[in-house]
Structures are given as structure tokens and as C-alpha cells.
Amino acid sequence: MENNNANQAPNVTVNYVAGATENQAKPVGQLKTNRGLLKFILLTFITFGIYALVEYSSISNDINVIASRYDGKKTMHFCLLAFIVAPITLGIGAIVWMHNISARIGNELKRRNIGYGFGAADFWLWNVLGSLILVGPLVYMHKLLNAMNKLSEDYNVNG
């Protein structure tokens, strides 16, 4: 008897994401899109700053998931920065890290054609110079959280 199964294609189920082409990489998992300034402030206050560490760590992980395959970069985990690099460099490492992650998020927003203005200039204008008017760092944090929400939403759909 002849084996007819040798000429047949295996039964494979393929799941496609809406709007994604066959050559596009699909999302590995769903990233969180519910970041907000009020939540950040309240939970940081209630947890004595621990939530800020968790949120910045999440941002550093998420930007690596979203952008690493396109720009070939890897952002240092925030806990490594906060507990080792920043104290050794007397805070200069933290400034460089914030500049770099802001620029990377801005570049990824542009690459994905997301109409939201964010970048390293926002870090310097709002977080550094804006600290003179006291609300600048809050504006920067709001813009950072919104930018990450928009990137995460796009990643969750398109990969």
C-alpha cells in the first residue's frame, strides 16, 4: 500500500494578529497599558517609593521588548541603575539613563508612526529645567507614562 500522507501538508493552525503581515513578528505577550500619573503618585506615596522602582523597572523591560529587535539596543534594568550604577557615578548614570530611555522611546514612537511627541528634549526641558517651576517633573512623568501606554497598545496589536 502506498502512503498518501507523505504528500499532504501537516495540519497546522496559524493565528494572525489583526493588521499584522505574515513577515511581521507577533507580540510575545500583552504589555500593560494602564499607566497613569495619579496612580503613579498615589502608589509611590503609599509604598514609600517602591512603586516608582517597580514602574521604572517595567518601563525598562517593556521598551526592551518593544524596540530591541529594531534598534539593536538594550536598556539597562532600572534596579541595576538605581542600586549600583547611580550611587557609584554620583547620579550621573541616572541622568544619562533617563536621557537615553527618553530618546529611545521617542525614536520608537516615530518608527511606529505614533503621533505623540516625546523624546530626550522632554527629559531636559520638563524634568530638569521644569524642576525650577516644581511641576515640570510631573509633566515629564505624565508624558513618559502616556508614551509607554501608546507604545504598549501598538505592540499589543502589531507586535
Buried (B, 14 or more C-beta within 10 A) or exposed (E): EEEEEEEEEEEEEEEEBEEBEEEEEEBEEEBEBEBEBEEBBEBBEEEEEEBBBBBBBBBBBBBBBBBEEEEEEEBBEBEBBBEEBBEEBEEEBBBBBBBBBBBBBBBBBBEBEBEBEBBBEBBBEBBBEBEEEEEBBBBBBBBBBBBBBBBBEBBBEBB
